[in-house]
Amino acid sequence: MKVSYDWLCHYCRPLPPPSEVSELFTRLGLEVDAVTELGGDTVFDLEITANRPDLLSMIGVARDVAAATGAELNVPTAKLPPTGAESVGELTRVSLDAHDLCIRYTARLVRGVTVGPSPSWLADRLEGLGLRPVNNIVDITNFVLMECGQPLHAFDFDKLDGGRIVVRRARPGETLTVIDGTEHELTEEMLVIADEQRPTAVAGVMGGLATEIGDRTTNVLLESARFLPAGIRRTSRALGLSSDSSYRFERGIDPAVVGWGSARAAQMIVELAGGELAEGMIDVGQPPEEPVEVRLRPERASRLIGVDIPADRQRAMLAALGCEPIGEQKDAIVFRVPPSRPDLSREVDLIEEVARLHGYDKVPQETTMPVRAVPDQPFDVLARRVRDLATSMGYNEARTSSFAASDAAERFDHWSSKPNILRNPVSQDEPALRTSLLPGLLAAKRTNLHRGVPEVALFELSRVYGRSGDGPGERTCLAFLDDDGFAALRGTLDVLFEHLGLADRVHYHEYGDANFAEGASAKLTLDGRTLGLAGETTADSTAMLDLKRPTVVAELDFDVLLEVAEPVRRYQPLAKFPPVKRDFCVVVDESVTWAQLEECVRKQVGPMAEQMGFLSVYRGDQIGRDEKAVAFSLTFRAEDRTLTGGEVDQAASKAIQALEEKYDARLRQ
């Protein structure tokens, strides 16, 4: 945005010298790309951020400067000249057929104008900003554009078929030759300004050659509109056309200046080109939105900025920006934000404006950085503990992709949630968000296998995503993969639970799933809640995953562990008395699980049974067809004395008797 110092002086007086104004722009957050001396005038080339469309006009820049310096802001009055007897509605019509792309469209009509060169002051103003003067009518529309930021377009009214305007989408096959002489093919996504027969302008981008203002023009239809920014941006990119108008429409214009800009241009046309203005203005579309109201707590603003700025001073600064104070509450001032400032929607936005106008250079700078000890979060403590345990047991941490193939996401969907399918996936082979960590770990296993690493032990702690009746959701999971068999994997999990203080609260239950082998899989619960699963892949799953032999995996709900785990182990004194160990082998029905055996023994023996460990399982000709022999060890210890052999034999006999009574078990000799 180019800003003329001389032109700026017409709206904001008194102004500091140009060198100080350049520094002022920088303090206000307006980057000065270049400063040019031009015929006694100074022109600043400002870099305007996308959130400040109000600064794409001379008045907008003047308002910021006046608010920062305390200078008086003088906005010219748009005073309409006397009008003719006929109204604009009697002479022309406007049909709005694309309400989704055109928010508001207005039209005025000036008849009997004389087109000619612009006066020198007007031509000089435009040339100072890098615009080429064309004629008085076109130059006026450009002048008003630069003055208030409202793009305008003037049509030769007599060249409009039917003497009317139709705001619609382009039709298939339509073309338009624009004022730069290039022809463009239009699509149905593009908004055009048309007459009864054909398009006459690409809305918000560029006018058509057929209806441009020329030396023989006598009647002018003046357009002032508000278009959907996204539609203008899309059309401008598609056609490769850009203009000062499209640049502003793409960023959003001030709804309040649609009518003001039209009146200002009509006033100047009658003054500089003569003619008679038809009474009234055609206005179709939506009225301007209600201004946003935002509360500001002056005390909080001073605290955040670090400078005590009086409430009256804050009110005055914001009022100078156009924010109208409309009321006060206990500790706050309520402001009505002008529609020209869409970037001001929250209290912190107003606080930022107060700091900007007060001057960032006036905010004291701390020479020391305060340091405050922050305790570790429970998640970080537990995650660090789990990672240390896993790596100490020989596992390597893996980080796999959050995306998965649809069939993999559904196959391992054991959390009772459905996969989220992405509309625009990064890879067409992986269009879903993962619902489990297992597909990623198995893929990593396959990659290692193909690269000559037959055995791996991996773990991953990360998030999975799913969709249920309540909508999309996510959870943190912990997964393991190794090649040492199901018993070894259970040992890994038991060590984990013991270190987290959960050994007596986690239980294993029989689990059936098409992905896991029968008798080598389990569902895990913690205090009755589902914790996860563990199992060995079936032959079919192994072949489908292109693995050489079955692999064991486990996946736990880390969020459940986080609620109850004790990542920092409590101190326990070493036992003072020696243990006594006994080994047993019982024959039970195939349906009896290890968890049932363990529960029965511990319930019978009580605290004397310090540990019950699984040794092996046998199925063969020496026992019944539907039976199995389970070998286990029992470690007995008392806290207050050394156990005698008789006490241990008596406790063991009770345990075996309980198994015989409950599960028809028998000791295998």
C-alpha positions in Angstrom: 0.0 0.0 0.0 1.5 3.3 -1.1 0.8 6.3 1.1 1.4 9.9 0.0 2.5 12.2 2.8 0.8 15.3 1.2 -2.4 13.4 0.7 -2.2 12.1 4.3 -2.0 15.7 5.5 -5.5 16.3 4.1 -7.0 13.9 6.6 -4.7 14.1 9.6 -3.3 17.4 10.9 -0.8 18.4 12.2 1.6 15.7 11.0 5.3 15.3 12.0 7.9 15.6 9.3 8.1 12.7 6.8 11.2 11.2 8.5 9.3 11.0 11.9 6.2 9.6 10.2 8.3 6.8 8.8 9.5 5.9 12.3 5.9 6.2 13.5 4.7 3.7 11.0 7.4 1.2 12.2 6.4 1.8 15.9 2.7 1.1 14.9 3.7 -2.2 13.4 3.5 -1.1 9.8 6.6 -2.2 7.9 8.0 0.5 5.6 9.4 -1.3 2.5 10.5 1.9 0.8 10.4 5.7 1.0 10.4 7.6 -2.3 10.7 11.4 -2.9 8.4 12.3 -5.8 8.0 16.0 -7.0 8.2 17.5 -3.5 6.0 14.7 -2.0 7.1 11.7 0.1 5.6 8.3 -0.7 5.8 5.5 1.8 5.4 1.9 0.5 3.8 0.0 3.5 3.6 -3.8 3.9 0.1 -4.4 5.2 -0.7 -7.7 6.9 -3.7 -9.7 5.8 -5.6 -9.0 9.1 -5.6 -5.2 8.6 -7.7 -4.5 5.4 -8.6 -1.2 7.0 -5.1 0.1 6.2 -5.6 -0.4 2.5 -6.8 3.2 2.2 -5.6 6.7 3.0 -8.3 7.3 5.5 -7.5 4.0 7.3 -3.8 4.9 7.6 -4.7 8.4 8.7 -7.0 7.0 11.5 -4.1 5.0 12.9 -1.7 7.9 12.7 -4.2 10.3 14.3 -4.9 7.8 17.1 -1.1 7.4 17.8 -0.2 11.1 17.6 -3.4 12.8 18.9 -3.8 14.7 15.7 -7.2 15.6 14.4 -8.8 13.2 11.9 -10.7 14.9 9.1 -12.8 12.5 7.0 -14.5 14.3 4.1 -18.3 14.4 4.0 -19.9 12.5 1.1 -22.6 15.1 0.2 -24.8 14.1 -2.7 -25.5 16.8 -5.3 -29.1 17.8 -6.2 -30.8 14.9 -8.0 -33.1 14.8 -11.0 -36.8 14.1 -10.9 -36.5 10.5 -12.1 -35.4 7.9 -9.6 -32.7 5.3 -10.4 -35.2 2.6 -10.0 -37.3 4.0 -12.9 -34.3 4.0 -15.2 -32.5 0.7 -14.4 -32.8 -2.5 -12.5 -30.4 -4.8 -10.6 -31.1 -8.6 -10.2 -29.0 -10.4 -7.6 -29.0 -14.1 -8.6 -26.0 -15.3 -6.6 -26.5 -14.4 -3.0 -23.8 -16.8 -1.8 -21.1 -14.9 -3.8 -22.4 -11.3 -3.6 -23.2 -10.0 -0.2 -24.5 -6.6 -1.3 -24.7 -4.7 -4.6 -25.6 -1.0 -5.0 -26.0 1.1 -8.2 -26.3 4.8 -8.9 -26.9 6.5 -12.3 -25.4 9.8 -13.5 -26.7 11.1 -16.8 -25.2 13.7 -19.1 -21.6 13.5 -18.0 -18.7 14.9 -20.1 -15.8 12.5 -20.2 -12.4 14.2 -20.4 -9.0 14.5 -18.7 -8.9 14.8 -15.0 -7.8 18.0 -13.3 -4.1 18.2 -12.5 -4.6 17.7 -8.7 -6.5 14.5 -9.2 -4.0 13.1 -11.8 -1.1 14.0 -9.5 -2.7 12.2 -6.6 -3.0 9.0 -8.6 0.4 9.2 -10.2 1.9 9.7 -6.8 0.6 6.2 -5.9 1.7 4.6 -9.1 -1.7 4.8 -10.9 -2.0 5.9 -14.5 -4.7 8.6 -15.1 -7.3 7.5 -17.7 -10.2 10.0 -17.7 -12.1 11.9 -15.1 -14.8 9.1 -14.5 -12.3 6.2 -14.1 -9.9 8.4 -12.2 -12.6 9.3 -9.7 -13.4 5.6 -9.0 -9.6 5.0 -8.4 -9.4 8.1 -6.2 -12.2 6.9 -4.0 -10.8 3.4 -3.9 -7.5 4.8 -2.6 -9.2 7.2 -0.3 -11.6 4.9 1.6 -10.7 1.4 0.4 -14.0 0.7 -1.4 -13.6 -0.6 -5.0 -16.0 0.9 -7.5 -16.7 0.3 -11.2 -18.2 2.6 -13.7 -20.2 1.2 -16.7 -21.2 3.0 -19.9 -24.9 2.7 -19.2 -25.9 3.0 -22.9 -23.8 -0.1 -23.7 -25.7 -2.4 -21.3 -28.2 -4.5 -23.2 -31.6 -3.9 -21.6 -30.3 -1.1 -19.5 -30.0 -3.4 -16.5 -27.5 -5.3 -14.3 -27.6 -9.0 -13.5 -25.3 -10.3 -10.8 -25.0 -14.1 -11.5 -22.6 -17.0 -12.0 -21.0 -17.4 -15.3 -22.6 -19.8 -17.7 -20.8 -22.7 -19.4 -18.9 -21.6 -22.5 -19.1 -17.8 -21.7 -16.1 -15.7 -22.4 -15.2 -12.1 -21.6 -12.6 -9.7 -23.0 -11.5 -7.5 -20.1 -10.2 -3.9 -20.2 -6.6 -5.0 -20.7 -7.6 -6.6 -24.0 -7.2 -10.3 -22.9 -10.0 -12.8 -23.5 -10.9 -15.2 -20.7 -13.0 -18.3 -20.6 -15.3 -18.3 -17.6 -16.6 -21.1 -15.4 -19.7 -21.6 -13.3 -17.8 -21.0 -10.1 -17.1 -17.4 -11.2 -19.3 -14.4 -10.4 -19.9 -12.0 -13.2 -21.7 -8.7 -13.6 -23.9 -9.1 -16.7 -26.6 -7.3 -18.7 -29.5 -9.1 -20.3 -27.3 -10.8 -22.9 -23.7 -11.3 -21.8 -21.1 -10.8 -19.0 -19.8 -7.2 -18.7 -17.3 -7.6 -15.9 -15.6 -10.2 -13.8 -17.1 -9.3 -10.4 -14.6 -7.7 -8.1 -11.7 -8.4 -10.4 -11.8 -6.4 -13.7 -14.3 -4.8 -16.0 -15.2 -5.8 -19.5 -13.8 -3.9 -22.6 -17.3 -3.6 -24.2 -18.8 -1.4 -21.5 -15.8 0.6 -20.3 -16.0 4.4 -20.0 -14.9 6.1 -23.2 -14.8 9.6 -24.8 -18.4 9.2 -26.1 -19.9 8.0 -22.7 -22.6 10.3 -21.5 -24.5 8.1 -19.0 -22.6 6.3 -16.2 -23.9 3.5 -14.0 -21.8 3.4 -10.8 -21.3 0.1 -9.0 -20.4 -0.2 -5.3 -20.6 -3.7 -3.9 -19.4 -6.2 -1.4 -18.4 -9.7 -2.7 -17.4 -12.9 -0.9 -13.6 -12.7 -0.4 -13.1 -16.4 -1.0 -15.0 -16.2 -4.3 -12.9 -13.3 -5.6 -9.7 -15.0 -4.5 -10.6 -18.2 -6.3 -11.6 -16.3 -9.5 -8.5 -14.1 -9.5 -6.2 -17.1 -9.2 -8.1 -19.1 -11.9 -8.0 -16.3 -14.5 -4.5 -15.0 -13.6 -6.0 -11.5 -13.2 -5.2 -9.2 -10.3 -6.2 -5.6 -9.7 -6.3 -3.1 -6.8 -10.0 -3.9 -6.5 -9.5 -7.7 -6.2 -6.6 -7.2 -3.8 -9.0 -5.5 -1.4 -12.0 -7.7 -2.0 -9.9 -10.7 -1.2 -9.1 -9.4 2.2 -12.6 -8.1 3.0 -13.8 -4.5 2.8 -15.5 -2.3 5.4 -19.3 -2.9 5.0 -19.9 0.7 6.2 -18.1 2.3 3.2 -20.1 0.6 0.5 -22.7 3.3 0.5 -20.3 6.1 1.5 -17.9 5.3 -1.4 -20.8 5.3 -3.8 -22.0 8.7 -2.6 -18.5 10.2 -2.6 -17.8 9.1 -6.2 -21.2 10.4 -7.4 -20.5 13.7 -5.7 -17.1 14.0 -7.5 -18.5 12.9 -10.9 -21.1 15.7 -10.9 -18.5 18.2 -9.7 -15.8 17.2 -12.2 -17.7 15.8 -15.2 -21.1 17.5 -14.9 -24.3 15.6 -15.4 -27.4 14.9 -13.3 -27.6 12.3 -10.6 -30.8 10.1 -10.6 -32.6 10.1 -7.3 -31.8 7.3 -4.8 -29.7 4.2 -5.0 -30.5 0.6 -5.9 -29.5 -1.5 -2.9 -29.9 -5.3 -3.0 -28.5 -8.1 -0.8 -27.8 -8.2 2.9 -27.6 -5.1 5.2 -24.4 -4.6 7.1 -23.9 -6.9 10.1 -24.3 -5.6 13.6 -21.1 -4.3 15.1 -19.2 -6.6 17.6 -19.2 -5.6 21.2 -16.1 -6.3 23.3 -15.4 -5.8 27.0 -12.1 -4.3 28.1 -10.8 -4.4 31.7 -8.3 -1.5 31.9 -6.7 -3.0 35.0 -6.0 -6.3 33.2 -4.7 -4.4 30.2 -2.2 -2.5 32.3 -1.1 -5.7 34.0 -0.6 -7.5 30.7 1.2 -4.7 29.0 3.4 -4.0 32.1 2.6 -0.3 32.2 0.0 1.5 34.3 -2.1 3.2 31.6 -5.1 5.2 33.0 -8.5 3.8 32.0 -9.5 7.2 30.5 -6.4 7.1 28.3 -7.2 3.6 27.1 -10.8 4.7 26.3 -9.5 7.7 24.4 -7.0 5.6 22.3 -9.6 3.0 21.3 -12.2 5.7 20.6 -9.7 7.3 18.2 -9.5 4.0 16.3 -13.3 4.0 15.9 -14.2 1.8 18.8 -17.2 3.4 20.4 -17.5 3.2 24.2 -21.2 2.3 24.8 -21.2 1.4 28.5 -19.3 0.6 31.6 -19.5 -2.4 34.0 -18.0 -2.9 37.4 -14.4 -3.2 36.2 -14.7 -3.0 32.4 -15.6 -0.7 29.5 -17.8 -2.1 26.7 -16.8 -1.0 23.2 -18.6 -1.3 19.9 -16.0 -2.3 17.3 -16.3 -0.8 13.9 -16.9 -3.2 11.0 -13.7 -2.0 9.4 -11.7 -3.8 12.1 -12.6 -7.5 11.8 -9.3 -8.3 13.7 -10.8 -6.9 17.0 -13.1 -9.6 18.4 -11.6 -10.3 21.9 -10.4 -8.4 24.9 -6.8 -9.3 24.1 -7.2 -7.7 20.7 -8.1 -4.4 22.3 -5.3 -4.7 24.8 -2.9 -5.2 21.9 -4.2 -2.0 20.3 -3.7 -0.1 23.6 -0.1 -1.4 23.8 0.5 -0.5 20.1 -0.8 3.0 20.4 0.9 3.6 23.7 4.2 2.5 22.1 6.0 -0.8 22.5 9.2 1.2 23.0 7.7 2.7 26.2 7.1 -0.7 27.8 9.9 -1.4 30.4 12.2 -4.2 29.6 13.1 -6.8 32.2 16.8 -7.4 32.4 16.4 -10.8 34.1 14.2 -13.7 33.1 12.1 -15.1 36.0 12.6 -18.8 36.5 10.0 -20.9 38.3 10.2 -24.6 39.1 7.3 -26.5 37.5 6.6 -30.0 38.8 6.5 -32.8 36.2 3.0 -33.6 35.0 1.7 -37.1 35.9 1.6 -38.1 32.3 5.3 -37.3 31.8 6.3 -39.0 35.0 4.5 -42.2 34.0 5.7 -42.1 30.4 9.3 -41.7 31.4 9.0 -44.6 33.9 7.4 -46.9 31.3 10.1 -46.0 28.7 12.8 -46.7 31.1 11.3 -50.1 32.0 10.7 -51.1 28.4 14.3 -50.2 27.3 15.8 -51.9 30.3 14.0 -55.1 29.2 15.5 -54.9 25.7 12.8 -53.2 23.8 13.4 -50.4 21.3 11.0 -47.5 21.0 9.2 -47.1 17.7 7.4 -44.1 16.2 5.0 -45.2 13.5 2.7 -43.3 11.2 -0.7 -42.0 12.5 -2.2 -43.1 9.2 -3.3 -46.6 8.3 -4.9 -48.6 5.5 -8.7 -48.9 5.9 -8.6 -52.7 6.2 -5.8 -52.5 8.8 -7.7 -49.9 10.9 -10.8 -52.0 10.9 -9.0 -55.4 11.5 -7.4 -54.1 14.7 -10.3 -52.1 15.9 -10.5 -53.7 19.3 -11.4 -50.5 21.2 -15.0 -50.6 19.9 -14.5 -47.5 17.8 -14.7 -47.0 14.0 -11.8 -45.5 12.0 -11.9 -41.9 10.8 -11.5 -41.8 7.0 -9.8 -38.6 5.7 -11.3 -36.7 2.8 -7.9 -35.6 1.6 -5.4 -38.2 2.8 -1.6 -37.7 2.4 -1.4 -41.2 0.8 -4.3 -43.0 -0.9 -2.9 -46.2 0.5 -3.4 -44.9 4.1 -6.7 -43.0 4.1 -7.6 -43.7 7.7 -6.4 -42.5 11.1 -5.1 -45.5 13.1 -7.4 -47.0 15.7 -4.6 -49.1 17.1 -0.8 -49.1 17.4 -0.5 -52.7 16.3 -0.7 -52.3 12.5 2.2 -49.8 12.6 4.4 -52.1 14.8 3.7 -55.1 12.6 4.6 -53.1 9.6 7.8 -52.1 11.3 8.5 -55.8 12.0 7.9 -56.6 8.3 10.3 -53.9 7.2 13.0 -55.2 9.6 12.4 -58.7 8.3 12.8 -57.7 4.7 16.1 -55.9 5.5 17.7 -58.9 7.2 16.7 -58.3 10.8 14.7 -61.4 11.7 14.0 -60.6 15.4 13.0 -57.3 16.9 11.5 -56.2 20.2 9.6 -52.9 19.8 7.3 -50.7 21.9 5.4 -47.5 21.2 3.6 -45.0 23.4 1.4 -42.8 21.2 -2.1 -41.8 20.4 -4.8 -43.6 18.4 -8.0 -42.2 17.0 -11.5 -43.5 16.6 -15.1 -42.6 16.1 -18.0 -43.7 18.3 -21.5 -42.5 19.0 -20.2 -39.5 20.8 -18.1 -38.4 17.7 -14.4 -38.5 17.1 -12.1 -39.3 20.0 -8.6 -40.3 20.8 -6.7 -42.2 23.5 -3.1 -42.8 24.4 -2.0 -46.4 24.1 1.1 -48.5 24.9 2.0 -51.4 22.6 4.7 -54.1 22.6 5.9 -56.5 19.9 8.5 -59.3 20.2 9.3 -62.8 18.9 9.9 -64.7 22.1 6.4 -66.2 22.5 3.3 -65.4 24.5 4.7 -66.5 27.9 7.7 -64.1 27.5 5.4 -61.3 26.5 3.2 -61.9 29.6 6.4 -61.8 31.7 7.1 -58.3 30.2 3.7 -57.1 31.2 3.9 -58.6 34.6 7.2 -56.8 35.3 5.5 -53.6 34.0 2.5 -54.0 36.3 4.7 -54.9 39.3 6.8 -51.7 38.9 3.7 -49.6 38.6 2.2 -51.1 41.8 -0.6 -52.9 39.9 0.5 -56.6 40.1 -2.5 -57.7 42.2 -5.1 -55.6 40.3 -4.5 -56.7 36.7 -6.2 -59.9 35.6 -5.9 -61.9 32.4 -9.0 -63.4 30.8 -9.6 -65.7 27.8 -9.9 -63.8 24.6 -11.0 -64.8 21.2 -10.2 -62.8 18.1 -9.5 -63.7 14.4 -6.1 -62.0 14.6 -4.8 -64.1 17.6 -4.2 -67.8 18.1 -6.5 -69.7 20.4 -5.0 -70.4 23.8 -2.3 -67.8 23.2 -4.2 -64.5 23.7 -5.8 -62.7 26.7 -7.9 -59.7 27.5 -6.5 -57.7 30.4 -8.6 -55.9 33.0 -7.6 -53.5 35.8 -10.1 -53.3 38.7 -12.8 -54.6 36.3 -12.1 -52.0 33.6 -10.8 -53.1 30.2 -7.0 -52.4 30.1 -6.0 -54.0 26.8 -5.1 -57.3 25.1 -2.2 -59.5 24.3 -1.8 -62.4 21.9 0.1 -64.3 19.3 -0.8 -63.8 15.7 -2.6 -66.6 13.9 -1.1 -68.4 10.9 -3.5 -66.6 8.6 -2.7 -63.2 10.1 1.0 -64.0 9.9 0.7 -64.8 6.2 -1.5 -61.8 5.5 1.1 -59.5 7.1 3.9 -61.2 5.1 5.7 -62.3 8.3 7.8 -65.6 8.4 6.4 -66.8 11.8 3.9 -65.7 14.4 4.6 -62.6 16.4 3.3 -61.7 19.9 1.9 -58.2 20.5 0.1 -56.4 23.3 -1.7 -53.1 23.5 -2.7 -51.3 26.7 -4.9 -48.2 27.4 -2.3 -45.9 28.8 -5.0 -43.4 30.0 -6.4 -46.2 32.3 -2.9 -46.8 33.7 -2.4 -43.1 34.2 -5.4 -42.9 36.5 -4.2 -45.5 39.0 -0.5 -46.3 38.5 2.2 -45.5 41.0 5.1 -44.6 38.8 7.3 -43.8 41.8 7.8 -47.1 43.7 7.3 -46.9 47.5 10.0 -48.1 49.8 9.6 -51.6 51.2 12.1 -53.1 53.7 13.9 -56.2 52.7 12.4 -59.4 54.1 14.1 -60.6 57.3 13.2 -64.2 57.0 13.9 -66.8 54.3 11.4 -68.0 51.7 10.3 -71.6 51.2 9.6 -72.7 47.6 7.5 -75.6 46.4 6.8 -76.8 42.8 3.5 -78.4 41.7 1.9 -79.8 38.6 -1.9 -80.2 38.5 -4.0 -81.7 35.7 -7.1 -79.7 35.0 -9.7 -79.4 32.3 -8.6 -77.5 29.2 -11.2 -74.7 29.9 -9.6 -73.8 33.3 -7.4 -70.7 32.9 -4.3 -69.7 34.7 -6.1 -66.7 36.2 -8.6 -69.0 37.8 -5.9 -71.3 39.2 -4.0 -68.3 40.6 -7.0 -66.7 42.2 -8.1 -70.0 43.9 -4.6 -70.6 45.3 -4.0 -67.1 46.6 -7.5 -67.0 48.2 -6.8 -70.2 50.0 -3.2 -69.6 51.2 -3.6 -65.9 51.8 -0.6 -63.6 52.5 1.7 -66.5 53.2 1.9 -67.1 49.4 4.4 -64.4 48.5 4.6 -65.4 44.8 2.9 -67.8 42.4 4.8 -68.4 39.2 3.8 -70.1 36.0 6.3 -72.8 34.9 4.9 -74.7 31.9 1.8 -76.4 30.4 1.7 -79.9 28.9 -0.9 -81.4 26.5 -0.3 -85.0 25.3 -1.0 -88.7 25.5 -0.1 -89.1 29.1 -3.2 -87.2 30.2 -6.7 -86.9 29.0 -7.7 -85.5 25.6 -9.4 -82.4 26.9 -7.0 -81.9 29.8 -3.8 -80.0 30.4 -1.0 -80.2 33.0 -0.1 -76.9 34.5 3.2 -76.6 36.4 3.7 -73.7 38.8 5.8 -72.7 41.8 4.7 -71.3 45.1 7.0 -69.1 47.3 6.0 -69.0 51.0 7.2 -66.4 53.4 6.1 -64.9 56.7 7.0 -61.4 57.8 7.5 -62.3 61.6 9.2 -65.6 61.6 10.9 -68.4 59.7 8.3 -70.9 58.4 8.6 -74.5 59.3 8.2 -77.3 56.8 5.0 -78.4 58.5 3.4 -75.0 58.0 4.4 -74.9 54.4 3.1 -78.4 53.7 -0.2 -77.6 55.4 -0.7 -74.5 53.4 0.2 -76.3 50.2 -2.2 -79.1 51.0 -5.0 -76.6 51.5 -4.3 -75.0 48.1 -4.2 -78.4 46.3 -7.4 -79.4 48.1 -9.1 -76.2 47.0 -8.1 -76.8 43.4 -9.5 -80.4 43.6 -12.8 -79.3 45.0 -13.3 -76.3 42.6 -11.8 -77.5 39.3 -11.6 -81.3 39.8 -7.8 -80.9 39.6 -5.4 -83.7 40.5 -1.7 -83.7 41.2 0.4 -85.2 38.4 3.2 -87.4 39.7 
